[in-house]
Amino acid sequence: MGSNSYSLLRRLLFSFDPETSHLLALRALRTMQRTPGGLSATARRFAFRDPRLGQTLLDMHFPNPLGLAAGFDKDACIIHAMAALGFGSVEVGTVTPKPQSGNPRPRLFRLSSEDSLQNAMGFNNEGLDAALARLKRDAPFPVPIGLNVGKNKDTPQEAALEEYLGLIDALDVVGDYGVVNISSPNTPGLRDFQNEEFVGELFSTATATCRKPLFLKIAPDSDIESLVTLATVAVEAGASGIIATNTSIDYALSTQAKDFGGISGSLIREKSFRVLEALAEALHGKTILISVGGIDSGAEAYRRLQAGASLLQAYTGLIYRGPGFAATVNRDLIHSMDQNGIDHISQIAGSTGR
Ligand SMILES: Cc1cc2nc3c(=O)[nH]c(=O)nc-3n(C[C@H](O)[C@H](O)[C@H](O)COP(=O)(O)O)c2cc1C
C-alpha cells in the first residue's frame, strides 16, 4: 500500500478512538492470517526481502533488522501477519502471569501533529497461558519471536522477583528470546525495579537455568549514567542484550501531552537515540543493543545501526505510516547502505569506528 492509499485508510482508522482503531486493525490482520492464501498474498504485496539485511545473532536468524516492538500484539494473535508485513522479528506481550484488564479507558491517545502516541494501557493482556497456547498452536514462525514479560499489577513488590523468574521459565516451551519489562510507566512501582540489586539478582538467577537469550528493556527517563550502569549490571549478570527504550514520562516533550502514561514516536526519537549512544559507548561489542523509540524511516534506522544498534524495533511508526511501513524502512535502509558503500548490514556499526 503506497502512502496515498494508506492516507485514506488512515483517515478512516483515525476517525475512531485510538484503541478502537487498534482493535479493528488486529481483527483485520487476524482475518487475513486465517484466510487461505492471505499470508502469501500479503507478503508478496508488502514484504521487502534482501539478503544484505539478514543477520544471525545469538543463533537466531533475523531476515531484516526491524522488529515489531512489544505492545502491538500483546496476546500473540497476529505474529504471522506481522511477519508477512515485513517485520524481521515480533516481540509479543507484555504478558503477565494472570490475565488483567489494564487501566480504565480512554488510555491511548494520538499526538497526531507530532507523529506520536501516549498510552496508559497498564499491561492489558489475556495472561501467560493464553499467549503460550497461541504460540504453540501457531509455531513455527518465519521470524524470531520475543516473549516480553511483566508482573501483574496486584503482585506485591516483594514477590516480583519470583514472578519474573516464573514467567521466564515459559521460554523453555515457546519463544526465541525473553524480555524483562521493568520499564513500563503504567504499572505503579514497576520502574522501581530498575535498580542494580534487582536486575543483578534477576538476571544471574534466570540465566543460570534459561537456555534462551534474555534481554532487559529500559526506560529513557533516568539519567544516562545510571541507565548505562544498570545495563552493564544486567549484561554482567548474563543478559544477552538491552532493549532501549520504552516510552517516556517526560511530558514536557509536547504541549499536547497528558500528565500520565508514556509517550512514544517522534517525540522520543532524540531521547532514545541518546540512550543508545551512551549504551554503545559502554557496551558495543560486548552485548546486543536493540534500539526502539521514534524509528520511522530508513535514514533513522541507518543512524541507529551506525550508532551501535544490532537490531531495531518500532511501534508508533506503523500507526502513522501504515502496513507498508516495515518494507519502506527496509528498502530505504538498503538505499542508505548503497549510498555509503556498505555491502551488508553487519558492516554498518563498524563504519562509525566503534
Ligand atoms: C499503545 C502502546 C502499548 C505498548 N505496550 C508495551 C508493552 O506492553 N510492553 C513493552 O515493553 N512496551 C510497550 N510499548 C512500548 C513500545 O514497545 C516501544 O518501546 C515504544 O513505543 C517506543 O517505540 P516507538 O516510538 O516506535 O513506538 C507500548 C507502546 C505503545 C504505543
The ligand as a Tripos MOL2 file, in Angstrom:
@<TRIPOS>MOLECULE
LIG
   31    33     1     0     0
SMALL
NO_CHARGES

@<TRIPOS>ATOM
      1 C1         -0.0140    1.5300   22.8730 C.3       1 LIG1
      2 C2          1.3550    1.0630   23.2900 C.ar      1 LIG1
      3 C3          1.4530   -0.0500   24.1050 C.ar      1 LIG1
      4 C4          2.7090   -0.5020   24.4940 C.ar      1 LIG1
      5 N1          2.7910   -1.6110   25.2810 N.ar      1 LIG1
      6 C5          4.0140   -2.0880   25.6350 C.ar      1 LIG1
      7 C6          4.1310   -3.2720   26.4000 C.ar      1 LIG1
      8 O1          3.1440   -3.9340   26.7300 O.2       1 LIG1
      9 N2          5.3760   -3.6730   26.7450 N.ar      1 LIG1
     10 C7          6.5110   -3.0030   26.3780 C.ar      1 LIG1
     11 O2          7.6230   -3.4240   26.7000 O.2       1 LIG1
     12 N3          6.4240   -1.8740   25.6320 N.ar      1 LIG1
     13 C8          5.2140   -1.4140   25.2610 C.ar      1 LIG1
     14 N4          5.1340   -0.2810   24.4940 N.ar      1 LIG1
     15 C9          6.3720    0.4500   24.1530 C.3       1 LIG1
     16 C10         6.9160    0.0820   22.7670 C.3       1 LIG1
     17 O3          7.2600   -1.2850   22.7120 O.3       1 LIG1
     18 C11         8.1470    0.9520   22.4340 C.3       1 LIG1
     19 O4          9.1800    0.6680   23.3560 O.3       1 LIG1
     20 C12         7.8490    2.4360   22.4780 C.3       1 LIG1
     21 O5          6.5590    2.7060   21.9840 O.3       1 LIG1
     22 C13         8.8580    3.2610   21.6820 C.3       1 LIG1
     23 O6          8.8580    2.8700   20.3250 O.3       1 LIG1
     24 P1          8.0680    3.6800   19.1690 P.3       1 LIG1
     25 O7          8.4330    5.1190   19.3060 O.co2     1 LIG1
     26 O8          8.4950    3.0440   17.8910 O.co2     1 LIG1
     27 O9          6.6050    3.4560   19.4390 O.co2     1 LIG1
     28 C14         3.8800    0.1820   24.0810 C.ar      1 LIG1
     29 C15         3.7530    1.2990   23.2320 C.ar      1 LIG1
     30 C16         2.5260    1.7310   22.8290 C.ar      1 LIG1
     31 C17         2.4330    2.9320   21.9210 C.3       1 LIG1
@<TRIPOS>BOND
     1     1     2 1
     2     2     3 ar
     3     2    30 ar
     4     3     4 ar
     5     4     5 ar
     6     4    28 ar
     7     5     6 ar
     8     6     7 ar
     9     6    13 1
    10     7     8 2
    11     7     9 ar
    12     9    10 ar
    13    10    11 2
    14    10    12 ar
    15    12    13 ar
    16    13    14 ar
    17    14    15 1
    18    14    28 ar
    19    15    16 1
    20    16    17 1
    21    16    18 1
    22    18    19 1
    23    18    20 1
    24    20    21 1
    25    20    22 1
    26    22    23 1
    27    23    24 1
    28    24    25 2
    29    24    26 1
    30    24    27 1
    31    28    29 ar
    32    29    30 ar
    33    30    31 1
@<TRIPOS>SUBSTRUCTURE
     1 LIG1         1 GROUP 0 **** ****
